[in-house]
Amino acid sequence: MEVRVNGLAGQLCCMRGQSDWRAGDVKRALEAISFDSLILGCSELQDDDLLQDPGCVRDVDLTLVRRSAAHAELLRLVRLGTQTLSRKWLARMPEVVRGDSEIVREVLRRDGVALEHATLELKANPEIVLEAVRRSGFALEYAAAQLRNDRVFVLKAVQVNGFALARASEALQADPEVVLAAIREEGAAFEYAADELKSDADFALDIVATGSTGVLEHIAQDLWEDPCFVLEAVKRLPSALEYAQADIRGEPTFVLEAVSKKPEALPFAAKDLLEDPAFLLRAIARNPAALAHVDADLAVEPAFVLTALRCNGEALRFVVPTLLKEARFAQQALAAAGPKALSGMPDDFWQDRDLAQAALRSDEASVQRVPKKFWADRDFVLKAVRWQPSILNMIEPNLLKDKAFILAAVQRNSLCIRYVSEELLRNQSFVLEAVEVHGSVLKHLPSEMRTDRSLVLAAVLKTGFVLGFADDELRADKGFVLDAVKTNGYCLIGAPDAMRQDRDVVLAAVRQQGQALEFAAAELRADAEIALAATETCPGPFVHVEACLWADRDFVLKAAKRHGCALKHADDTLRRNRMFVLAAFELNPECLCYAHPELQSDRGFMIECLMLNPEALPFVPAAMRIDVSFAAAAAATNPPASQTATLSCDAPSPSW
């Protein structure tokens, strides 16, 4: 395009330019010529102004203007900032200065309301007015009337400074698009919108959705008294609940509904609701994120947090991290939340060693979320195999060949033997060590290994019940089972029914471990010899003796001779029989403690017992020993020399 440059005396020069040239490009091309400004038509051009609209190609005529020396010097001083520019300064200037766009522009950048003192021509200049509005929205008041009533221009003005709405015409203050544009730039500008917009529920919800600060307090009060409006407002901006009527903020049902939609609204509920743990738990049950918005003190209260997790396990994501650092609480929290909650935990949760351990203990699926760095940590793996032996699939293959490491893992969980290398599993000495470390390893060995007699005997040495995992042929071999029960009587637990019914096997078992009587066949638990063998050293197995034996006088007397408490298990007919109890008493004075209550309260019977054995006074019921008449009668049964000692009320009482 051709650019023609003219002065007041005529054309100065002509040049070829580009269609996207700006005023600054022309000024640089004319740097040899002294001038103050470029005029296009009736407007002074700024450096960034295009010479013509984009896409338009035509010749352009420009006019050069030179200012007076004094005017030019003033502009220089203004640009250097040596002048204190304000509306008062501009008001004192002559019209030629108040009409100079560059000087006025510099003033407006410091004091937008100075537009009041600009010339009418500049007040009608959209660019000058926008410059003023950028600094102060209230400067729009001094713009030309046609601009303040121009919807397009005012829309631009409020986008530059929302407070320009305050000085727009009443019609534009009621224009939803203009008001919304103003609010997006400055929320508090809603104060200057028309009252009908402030009372319009749909429009109010639109401005709430902008999230601009300073908006909510200017919405009509009657809207805040409408629960439906408040709920919709909260969905758009949770803090909107703060402006609702007090009755609404204090209504539990309403607040629960609001929190279920937007948990961030919880802090804006009524104070009495926020101080009610039961209400807060209901809120967390509706939306787990509500836990993140409860009072700070309550959020770190372990009992409350655990209860919250039982209400809604997904709240685990919102537990205060410092609480989860405590190992015992972390385990309780994961147990309370349940496995499902772990799937939603963020990556930083899994980066914590202790939390990853707790998660593995809670849920096997957690194996997939644990970072790889932990699988190279021997201590971490050895702790984790207690609950998740399958993690051995995740570790370095070389570790599975490490004998010491695998034995340590097996000691913690016998299932770990399933994950060892084939090379180690073929090592007979290693497998023998493994079953000695943890007998239950036998259960997880290949079937061909469970036929090895020495291996099975090594396994049952500490853990008798694992005999049940041995090969069926071995378990059916009476000679082998006898060897096993002599090693550990509890092997009777894992023996087949035929062996539990075998008298020789059961007798060998109870001699090694009396409590094994519990696992013998019923008919053998009714065998007096076996029952007495089981109770040779300890009365504990008496509870497993069949009831029919407790009605057998000879068996009870033999049992009572060893352990006086045997009389406690005898049939009531025997415990009431004076002659029988006296016979038992003669064998073991402790039997007196377990006689029937009728006999224990019979003073004559007790005196009779003391006559048979004066040393049995400690086994007489304490209530009777302190009875004066009984004490006198008992004293008569004792030799004088021992009378004081035997009648002492401080004599030790039996355990009963």
C-alpha positions as MATLAB code, in Angstrom:
seq = 'MEVRVNGLAGQLCCMRGQSDWRAGDVKRALEAISFDSLILGCSELQDDDLLQDPGCVRDVDLTLVRRSAAHAELLRLVRLGTQTLSRKWLARMPEVVRGDSEIVREVLRRDGVALEHATLELKANPEIVLEAVRRSGFALEYAAAQLRNDRVFVLKAVQVNGFALARASEALQADPEVVLAAIREEGAAFEYAADELKSDADFALDIVATGSTGVLEHIAQDLWEDPCFVLEAVKRLPSALEYAQADIRGEPTFVLEAVSKKPEALPFAAKDLLEDPAFLLRAIARNPAALAHVDADLAVEPAFVLTALRCNGEALRFVVPTLLKEARFAQQALAAAGPKALSGMPDDFWQDRDLAQAALRSDEASVQRVPKKFWADRDFVLKAVRWQPSILNMIEPNLLKDKAFILAAVQRNSLCIRYVSEELLRNQSFVLEAVEVHGSVLKHLPSEMRTDRSLVLAAVLKTGFVLGFADDELRADKGFVLDAVKTNGYCLIGAPDAMRQDRDVVLAAVRQQGQALEFAAAELRADAEIALAATETCPGPFVHVEACLWADRDFVLKAAKRHGCALKHADDTLRRNRMFVLAAFELNPECLCYAHPELQSDRGFMIECLMLNPEALPFVPAAMRIDVSFAAAAAATNPPASQTATLSCDAPSPSW';
ca = [
       0.000    0.000    0.000;
       1.043    3.650   -0.418;
       1.448    5.871    2.651;
       1.322    9.636    1.927;
       2.605   11.931    4.699;
       1.362   15.543    4.669;
       2.217   18.653    6.641;
       0.164   21.840    7.000;
       1.854   23.205    3.831;
       1.231   20.105    1.698;
       2.632   16.641    1.003;
       6.001   15.928    2.642;
       6.727   12.442    1.331;
       5.303    9.191    0.011;
       6.417    5.656    0.863;
       5.498    2.025    0.245;
       4.322    0.161    3.315;
       2.805   -3.177    4.430;
      -0.900   -3.671    5.066;
      -0.182   -4.524    8.739;
       1.843   -1.399    9.430;
       1.267    0.470   12.657;
       1.855    4.129   13.516;
       5.171    3.218   15.128;
       6.426    1.776   11.825;
       5.716    5.102   10.095;
       7.445    7.076   12.869;
      10.558    4.952   12.518;
      10.550    5.495    8.747;
      10.273    9.253    9.342;
      12.905    9.507   12.069;
      14.796   12.135   10.004;
      11.789   14.473   10.179;
      10.967   16.357   13.410;
       7.276   16.091   14.427;
       5.123   15.527   17.509;
       2.219   13.376   16.396;
       0.554   11.590   13.480;
      -3.062   12.226   12.606;
      -5.227    9.780   10.642;
      -8.475   11.440    9.723;
      -9.463   13.238   12.940;
      -7.688   10.908   15.378;
      -4.187   11.044   16.759;
      -2.390    7.726   16.321;
      -0.538    5.903   19.064;
       2.461    3.729   18.259;
       0.456    0.465   18.437;
      -2.469    1.679   16.308;
      -2.932   -0.031   12.917;
      -3.061    2.246    9.875;
      -6.072    0.320    8.554;
      -8.308   -2.581    9.516;
      -6.929   -6.131    9.015;
      -7.635   -7.513    5.546;
      -8.152   -4.062    4.072;
      -5.580   -2.792    1.547;
      -5.804    0.843    0.460;
      -3.658    3.951    0.341;
      -3.361    5.970    3.552;
      -3.023    9.738    4.074;
      -1.373   10.841    7.313;
      -0.840   14.354    8.723;
       2.190   15.436   10.765;
       1.555   17.891   13.622;
       4.138   19.907   15.476;
       3.417   21.319   18.964;
       4.603   24.670   20.291;
       7.931   24.643   22.142;
       6.222   25.168   25.521;
       3.655   22.483   24.788;
       6.333   20.055   23.679;
       8.430   20.762   26.802;
       5.410   20.106   29.037;
       4.801   16.753   27.310;
       8.448   15.849   27.853;
       8.235   16.648   31.561;
       5.009   14.655   31.872;
       6.599   11.628   30.243;
       9.642   11.924   32.514;
       7.342   11.864   35.555;
       8.580   15.162   36.971;
       5.002   16.444   37.239;
       2.550   15.335   39.976;
      -0.287   14.304   37.706;
      -3.806   14.342   39.136;
      -7.273   15.666   38.431;
      -6.365   18.875   40.277;
      -3.271   19.343   38.121;
      -5.226   18.811   34.912;
      -7.963   21.199   36.088;
      -5.389   24.019   36.296;
      -4.049   23.433   32.796;
      -5.178   25.483   29.756;
      -7.553   23.926   27.254;
      -4.768   23.161   24.796;
      -3.191   20.872   27.415;
      -6.543   19.376   28.521;
      -7.186   18.540   24.899;
      -3.787   16.933   24.268;
      -4.458   13.216   24.083;
      -0.923   12.191   25.073;
      -0.787   14.422   28.138;
      -4.330   13.500   29.200;
      -3.527    9.836   28.693;
      -0.530   10.123   31.039;
      -2.713   11.828   33.658;
      -5.468    9.206   33.342;
      -2.975    6.413   33.929;
      -2.487    7.889   37.401;
      -5.943    9.285   38.124;
      -8.814    8.000   36.013;
     -11.354   10.449   37.433;
      -9.234   13.275   35.933;
     -11.315   12.617   32.801;
     -13.713   15.151   34.337;
     -11.321   17.950   33.249;
     -10.496   16.680   29.753;
     -12.021   18.475   26.737;
     -15.378   17.340   25.379;
     -13.602   15.897   22.349;
     -11.481   13.581   24.516;
     -14.491   12.661   26.686;
     -16.088   11.345   23.518;
     -12.941    9.434   22.508;
     -13.532    5.719   23.326;
      -9.838    4.980   23.745;
      -9.262    7.880   26.128;
     -12.334    6.932   28.181;
     -11.255    3.276   28.371;
      -7.847    4.454   29.609;
      -9.599    6.396   32.368;
     -11.930    3.491   33.215;
      -8.967    1.121   33.421;
      -7.662    3.226   36.300;
     -11.064    3.958   37.896;
     -14.395    2.470   36.861;
     -16.176    5.508   38.247;
     -14.510    7.675   35.554;
     -17.239    6.509   33.160;
     -19.412    9.185   34.791;
     -17.449   11.867   32.919;
     -17.559   10.200   29.505;
     -19.746   11.693   26.813;
     -23.423   10.750   27.160;
     -23.414    8.838   23.868;
     -20.650    6.567   25.187;
     -22.375    5.906   28.532;
     -25.496    4.888   26.638;
     -23.611    2.844   24.048;
     -24.113   -0.810   25.026;
     -21.126   -2.062   23.030;
     -18.809    0.519   24.558;
     -20.065   -0.002   28.118;
     -19.632   -3.752   27.671;
     -15.963   -3.089   26.851;
     -15.671   -0.698   29.800;
     -16.961   -3.162   32.394;
     -14.649   -5.833   31.011;
     -11.762   -3.440   31.713;
     -13.069   -2.416   35.152;
     -16.240   -3.931   36.624;
     -16.941   -0.823   38.718;
     -17.733    1.075   35.487;
     -21.190   -0.478   35.936;
     -21.749    2.060   38.732;
     -21.798    4.913   36.195;
     -23.495    3.149   33.307;
     -27.035    4.144   32.357;
     -29.927    2.563   34.280;
     -30.918    0.565   31.225;
     -27.458   -0.993   31.013;
     -27.388   -1.642   34.760;
     -30.414   -3.857   34.134;
     -28.771   -5.594   31.150;
     -27.848   -9.182   32.222;
     -24.952   -9.494   29.768;
     -23.388   -6.185   30.817;
     -23.810   -6.947   34.529;
     -22.411  -10.469   34.160;
     -19.378   -9.094   32.307;
     -18.830   -6.554   35.093;
     -19.088   -9.247   37.779;
     -16.603  -11.499   36.034;
     -14.096   -8.659   36.230;
     -15.062   -7.487   39.752;
     -17.630   -9.355   41.852;
     -18.423   -6.396   44.092;
     -19.713   -4.505   41.030;
     -22.984   -6.426   41.483;
     -23.851   -3.799   44.074;
     -24.604   -1.396   41.203;
     -26.818   -3.738   39.200;
     -30.554   -3.053   38.946;
     -32.689   -4.407   41.821;
     -34.686   -6.648   39.492;
     -31.517   -8.548   38.601;
     -30.572   -8.924   42.275;
     -33.973  -10.543   42.868;
     -33.877  -12.772   39.781;
     -33.133  -16.318   41.016;
     -31.867  -17.630   37.670;
     -29.568  -14.667   37.130;
     -28.382  -14.817   40.760;
     -27.410  -18.465   40.262;
     -25.484  -17.499   37.142;
     -23.434  -14.939   39.032;
     -22.895  -17.325   41.957;
     -21.406  -19.755   39.446;
     -18.774  -17.176   38.475;
     -17.231  -17.609   41.931;
     -16.406  -13.904   42.058;
     -15.808  -12.480   45.512;
     -18.139   -9.810   46.817;
     -21.141  -11.070   44.855;
     -23.161  -13.008   47.408;
     -23.860  -10.170   49.827;
     -25.668   -8.209   47.118;
     -28.162  -10.943   46.198;
     -31.676  -10.081   47.421;
     -32.328  -11.312   50.979;
     -35.588  -13.051   50.068;
     -33.639  -15.444   47.851;
     -31.487  -16.497   50.823;
     -34.692  -17.492   52.626;
     -35.576  -19.980   49.878;
     -34.073  -23.464   50.582;
     -34.317  -24.461   46.916;
     -32.343  -21.412   45.823;
     -29.756  -21.898   48.578;
     -29.224  -25.553   47.631;
     -28.718  -24.654   43.968;
     -26.364  -21.840   45.000;
     -24.341  -24.208   47.179;
     -23.966  -26.611   44.253;
     -22.332  -23.772   42.328;
     -20.389  -22.201   45.209;
     -20.177  -24.029   48.595;
     -19.563  -20.838   50.584;
     -23.025  -19.631   49.524;
     -24.399  -21.526   52.554;
     -22.899  -18.823   54.778;
     -25.420  -16.276   53.439;
     -28.496  -18.483   53.916;
     -31.057  -17.693   56.590;
     -30.030  -18.995   60.047;
     -32.889  -21.534   60.161;
     -31.700  -23.063   56.898;
     -28.058  -23.248   58.026;
     -29.196  -24.954   61.237;
     -31.538  -27.522   59.644;
     -29.687  -30.916   59.764;
     -31.606  -32.489   56.874;
     -30.947  -29.542   54.592;
     -27.265  -29.248   55.510;
     -26.755  -32.991   55.000;
     -28.235  -32.696   51.531;
     -26.018  -29.697   50.787;
     -22.888  -31.476   52.071;
     -23.700  -34.582   50.049;
     -23.482  -32.379   46.950;
     -20.637  -30.107   48.062;
     -18.706  -31.178   51.199;
     -16.863  -27.832   51.141;
     -20.111  -26.275   52.384;
     -19.827  -27.977   55.800;
     -17.810  -25.189   57.537;
     -20.617  -22.734   56.723;
     -23.314  -24.689   58.572;
     -24.672  -23.486   61.927;
     -22.224  -23.667   64.852;
     -24.297  -26.141   66.886;
     -24.234  -28.620   63.987;
     -20.464  -28.284   63.615;
     -20.057  -29.097   67.311;
     -22.250  -32.216   67.109;
     -20.084  -35.322   66.388;
     -23.153  -37.423   65.590;
     -24.219  -34.962   62.894;
     -20.691  -34.810   61.463;
     -20.582  -38.601   61.235;
     -23.867  -38.542   59.313;
     -22.350  -35.956   56.963;
     -19.267  -38.117   56.403;
     -21.499  -41.119   55.739;
     -23.186  -39.084   52.986;
     -19.944  -37.730   51.526;
     -16.501  -38.955   52.679;
     -14.848  -35.653   51.720;
     -16.735  -34.010   54.603;
     -14.023  -35.369   56.927;
     -11.620  -32.847   55.388;
     -13.867  -29.993   56.533;
     -14.583  -30.872   60.176;
     -13.026  -28.893   63.033;
      -9.219  -29.228   63.130;
      -9.223  -30.642   66.682;
     -11.839  -33.252   65.822;
     -10.009  -34.223   62.632;
      -7.021  -35.423   64.688;
      -9.095  -37.197   67.355;
      -8.375  -40.947   66.737;
     -11.663  -42.233   68.175;
     -13.736  -39.886   66.019;
     -11.743  -40.601   62.868;
     -12.013  -44.377   63.345;
     -15.764  -44.076   63.822;
     -15.955  -41.925   60.688;
     -14.080  -44.581   58.710;
     -16.520  -47.225   59.896;
     -19.324  -44.996   58.633;
     -17.662  -44.466   55.262;
     -14.382  -46.189   54.419;
     -13.732  -43.864   51.495;
     -13.067  -41.099   54.022;
      -9.615  -42.671   54.423;
      -8.395  -40.349   51.649;
      -9.205  -37.358   53.825;
      -7.607  -38.468   57.104;
      -4.963  -36.035   58.369;
      -1.589  -37.469   57.190;
       0.052  -37.006   60.586;
      -2.489  -39.393   62.130;
      -1.643  -42.125   59.645;
       2.041  -41.823   60.539;
       1.293  -43.587   63.822;
       1.583  -47.301   62.986;
      -1.038  -48.613   65.410;
      -3.605  -46.038   64.347;
      -2.844  -46.619   60.660;
      -3.597  -50.326   61.066;
      -6.828  -49.577   62.926;
      -7.807  -47.025   60.298;
      -7.262  -49.413   57.390;
      -9.211  -52.129   59.190;
     -12.057  -49.694   59.862;
     -12.102  -48.365   56.290;
     -12.022  -51.785   54.643;
     -10.113  -52.953   51.540;
     -12.287  -51.046   49.079;
     -11.087  -47.699   50.417;
      -7.473  -48.447   49.509;
      -8.191  -48.338   45.787;
      -8.797  -44.604   45.981;
      -5.668  -43.666   47.928;
      -3.248  -41.263   46.172;
       0.296  -42.202   45.130;
       1.964  -40.367   48.016;
       0.121  -42.705   50.412;
       1.876  -45.688   48.857;
       5.267  -43.990   48.996;
       5.170  -44.179   52.796;
       6.824  -47.410   53.964;
       4.703  -47.894   57.096;
       1.431  -47.123   55.337;
       2.281  -49.523   52.520;
       2.918  -52.236   55.148;
      -0.396  -51.516   56.837;
      -2.187  -51.646   53.488;
      -0.659  -55.028   52.634;
      -1.876  -56.353   55.962;
      -5.379  -55.118   55.199;
      -5.820  -56.109   51.553;
      -4.002  -58.519   49.227;
      -4.832  -56.369   46.194;
      -2.546  -53.690   47.635;
       0.405  -55.665   46.267;
      -0.201  -54.039   42.894;
       0.040  -50.503   44.310;
       3.195  -50.859   46.413;
       6.173  -49.070   44.746;
       8.901  -51.264   43.255;
      11.548  -49.705   45.503;
      10.131  -51.618   48.474;
      10.502  -55.005   46.787;
      14.283  -54.684   47.011;
      14.099  -53.982   50.759;
      14.624  -57.282   52.638;
      13.222  -55.986   55.927;
      10.115  -54.635   54.212;
       9.500  -57.929   52.409;
      10.027  -60.034   55.550;
       7.478  -57.952   57.436;
       4.996  -58.045   54.577;
       5.071  -61.826   54.026;
       3.349  -62.294   57.378;
       0.131  -61.167   55.702;
       0.808  -61.366   51.959;
       3.211  -64.166   51.004;
       2.301  -63.578   47.354;
       4.557  -60.520   47.362;
       7.436  -62.963   46.837;
       6.286  -62.940   43.206;
       7.287  -59.266   43.077;
      10.807  -59.451   44.510;
      14.135  -59.999   42.771;
      14.440  -63.639   41.547;
      17.859  -63.915   43.176;
      16.271  -63.442   46.603;
      14.166  -66.556   46.035;
      17.423  -68.515   45.806;
      18.753  -67.082   49.073;
      18.436  -69.862   51.638;
      18.714  -67.641   54.721;
      16.181  -65.149   53.373;
      13.640  -67.829   52.462;
      13.975  -69.539   55.853;
      13.345  -66.177   57.532;
      10.278  -65.701   55.337;
       9.010  -69.236   56.028;
       9.400  -68.673   59.762;
       6.943  -65.779   59.408;
       4.525  -67.505   57.032;
       4.672  -71.142   55.951;
       2.978  -70.269   52.645;
       6.236  -68.656   51.510;
       7.583  -72.121   50.663;
       5.314  -72.055   47.594;
       7.361  -69.257   46.042;
      10.902  -70.608   46.453;
      13.026  -71.570   43.470;
      12.945  -75.128   42.132;
      16.636  -75.399   42.954;
      16.036  -74.802   46.666;
      12.978  -77.029   46.749;
      15.087  -79.943   45.479;
      17.544  -79.398   48.335;
      16.607  -82.003   50.968;
      18.546  -80.315   53.782;
      16.875  -76.964   53.056;
      13.379  -78.476   53.094;
      14.206  -80.258   56.366;
      15.309  -76.945   57.890;
      12.146  -75.282   56.601;
       9.787  -77.787   58.263;
      11.792  -77.573   61.484;
      11.412  -73.780   61.397;
       7.666  -73.962   60.683;
       5.918  -77.338   60.698;
       3.032  -76.063   58.567;
       5.431  -75.923   55.615;
       4.547  -79.599   55.170;
       1.076  -78.606   53.991;
       2.487  -76.634   51.058;
       5.110  -79.122   49.860;
       4.598  -81.235   46.725;
       2.762  -84.514   47.426;
       5.838  -86.657   46.751;
       7.704  -84.906   49.577;
       4.908  -85.574   52.041;
       5.684  -89.327   51.825;
       9.107  -88.816   53.402;
       8.984  -90.232   56.956;
      11.915  -88.243   58.323;
      10.541  -85.025   56.833;
       7.101  -85.548   58.353;
       8.543  -86.466   61.769;
      10.662  -83.290   61.692;
       7.532  -81.257   60.867;
       5.363  -82.707   63.667;
       8.037  -82.193   66.308;
       6.755  -78.671   67.053;
       3.413  -78.697   65.270;
       1.569  -81.960   65.824;
      -1.551  -81.209   63.795;
       0.437  -81.089   60.528;
       0.395  -84.878   60.530;
      -2.922  -84.316   58.776;
      -1.012  -83.028   55.723;
       1.219  -86.081   55.420;
       0.638  -88.685   52.722;
      -2.422  -90.854   53.396;
      -0.358  -94.049   53.318;
       1.906  -92.726   56.049;
      -1.061  -91.669   58.153;
      -2.531  -95.157   57.789;
       0.736  -96.776   58.959;
       0.274  -97.580   62.667;
       3.988  -97.890   63.292;
       4.653  -94.476   61.815;
       1.761  -92.844   63.663;
       3.015  -94.374   66.929;
       6.432  -92.799   66.276;
       4.729  -89.496   65.557;
       2.541  -89.386   68.698;
       5.503  -90.406   70.856;
       7.280  -87.355   69.416;
       4.277  -85.051   69.876;
       1.021  -86.252   71.387;
      -0.867  -83.561   69.487;
      -0.243  -85.537   66.287;
      -3.473  -87.284   67.255;
      -5.230  -84.194   65.828;
      -3.995  -85.015   62.331;
      -4.299  -88.793   62.625;
      -7.052  -90.565   60.668;
     -10.157  -91.786   62.528;
      -8.872  -95.348   62.589;
      -5.810  -94.265   64.538;
      -7.862  -92.174   66.957;
      -9.784  -95.360   67.709;
      -6.601  -97.407   68.182;
      -5.900  -97.995   71.913;
      -2.129  -98.288   71.527;
      -1.856  -95.058   69.515;
      -4.057  -93.063   71.862;
      -2.288  -94.388   74.965;
       1.094  -93.400   73.511;
      -0.263  -89.982   72.597;
      -1.724  -89.134   76.020;
       1.419  -90.318   77.784;
       3.379  -87.770   75.719;
       0.752  -85.031   75.984;
      -2.256  -85.508   78.244;
      -4.361  -82.889   76.461;
      -4.294  -85.087   73.345;
      -7.106  -87.041   75.063;
      -9.469  -84.456   73.561;
      -8.850  -85.875   70.081;
      -9.247  -89.572   70.908;
     -12.359  -91.506   69.917;
     -15.228  -91.307   72.446;
     -14.925  -94.931   73.460;
     -11.259  -94.449   74.364;
     -12.015  -91.288   76.322;
     -14.173  -93.624   78.429;
     -11.213  -95.991   79.007;
     -10.043  -95.669   82.639;
      -6.437  -96.635   81.928;
      -6.130  -94.091   79.110;
      -7.852  -91.370   81.146;
      -5.530  -91.978   84.117;
      -2.489  -92.003   81.827;
      -3.587  -88.661   80.377;
      -3.871  -87.122   83.865;
      -0.658  -88.592   85.224;
       1.001  -85.221   85.725;
      -1.753  -82.660   85.066;
      -5.478  -82.551   85.907;
      -6.294  -80.516   82.777;
      -7.381  -83.502   80.641;
     -10.144  -84.356   83.168;
     -12.465  -82.122   81.103;
     -12.137  -84.512   78.149;
     -12.945  -87.708   80.102;
     -16.305  -89.202   79.135;
     -19.118  -88.694   81.678;
     -19.646  -92.424   82.254;
     -16.243  -92.700   83.972;
     -17.180  -90.037   86.518;
     -19.839  -92.370   87.884;
     -17.227  -95.151   88.335;
     -16.188  -95.250   92.031;
     -12.856  -96.968   91.415;
     -11.834  -94.566   88.617;
     -12.801  -91.477   90.598;
     -10.885  -92.684   93.680;
      -7.766  -93.370   91.591;
      -8.074  -89.993   89.895;
      -8.725  -88.187   93.198;
      -5.655  -89.801   94.754;
      -3.539  -87.966   92.130;
      -5.517  -84.733   91.898;
      -8.097  -83.791   94.522;
      -9.963  -81.691   91.955;
     -11.028  -84.920   90.224;
     -13.896  -85.040   92.739;
     -15.260  -81.851   91.161;
     -15.971  -83.793   87.942;
     -17.498  -86.832   89.687;
     -21.184  -87.613   89.446;
     -23.265  -85.737   92.059;
     -24.368  -89.056   93.573;
     -20.766  -89.766   94.512;
     -20.057  -86.216   95.681;
     -23.053  -86.447   98.083;
     -22.077  -89.882   99.441;
     -20.465  -89.447  102.878;
     -18.678  -92.764  102.839;
     -17.318  -92.250   99.318;
     -16.093  -88.731  100.056;
     -14.494  -89.935  103.302;
     -12.723  -92.644  101.296;
     -11.494  -90.068   98.803;
     -10.510  -87.740  101.688;
      -8.367  -90.440  103.222;
      -6.543  -90.796   99.894;
      -6.173  -87.021   99.325;
      -7.358  -84.422  101.901;
      -7.708  -81.846   99.101;
     -10.838  -83.732   98.005;
     -12.661  -82.004  100.855;
     -12.593  -78.808   98.782;
     -14.624  -80.484   96.014;
     -17.233  -82.382   98.053;
     -20.858  -81.550   97.384;
     -21.972  -78.235   99.011;
     -24.352  -80.218  101.246;
     -21.402  -82.050  102.799;
     -19.246  -78.915  102.947;
     -21.927  -77.231  105.068;
     -22.322  -80.306  107.329;
     -20.429  -79.450  110.553;
     -20.544  -83.022  111.796;
     -19.040  -84.326  108.552;
     -16.253  -81.800  108.715;
     -15.455  -82.734  112.332;
     -15.422  -86.379  111.277;
     -12.916  -85.569  108.513;
     -10.696  -83.667  110.965;
     -10.780  -86.616  113.308;
      -9.440  -88.747  110.467;
      -6.822  -86.150  109.502;
      -6.337  -83.153  111.832;
      -3.973  -81.574  109.267;
      -6.893  -81.110  106.839;
      -8.193  -77.967  108.547;
      -6.992  -75.694  105.641;
      -9.427  -77.553  103.356;
     -12.460  -76.785  105.521;
     -14.567  -73.899  104.129;
     -13.357  -70.581  105.550;
     -16.819  -69.590  106.783;
     -16.893  -72.696  108.970;
     -13.334  -72.261  110.237;
     -14.120  -68.904  111.773;
     -17.248  -70.204  113.492;
     -16.526  -70.261  117.276;
     -18.527  -73.396  118.077;
     -16.909  -75.256  115.141;
     -13.480  -74.075  116.220;
     -14.090  -75.447  119.714;
     -15.268  -78.786  118.345;
     -12.333  -78.950  115.942;
      -9.913  -78.150  118.737;
     -11.126  -81.191  120.601;
     -10.018  -83.387  117.702;
      -6.373  -82.129  117.866;
      -3.570  -82.960  120.310;
      -3.003  -80.089  122.815;
       0.516  -79.386  121.520;
      -0.747  -78.537  118.046;
      -4.037  -76.984  119.069;
      -2.966  -73.364  118.613;
      -1.458  -73.968  115.182;
      -4.323  -75.984  113.771;
      -7.077  -73.716  114.985;
      -5.473  -70.591  113.544;
      -7.956  -68.691  111.483;
      -5.043  -67.540  109.326;
      -4.337  -71.014  107.998;
      -3.953  -70.981  104.175;
      -7.082  -71.770  102.151;
      -7.145  -74.020   99.084;
      -7.547  -72.415   95.692;
     -11.311  -72.860   95.696;
];
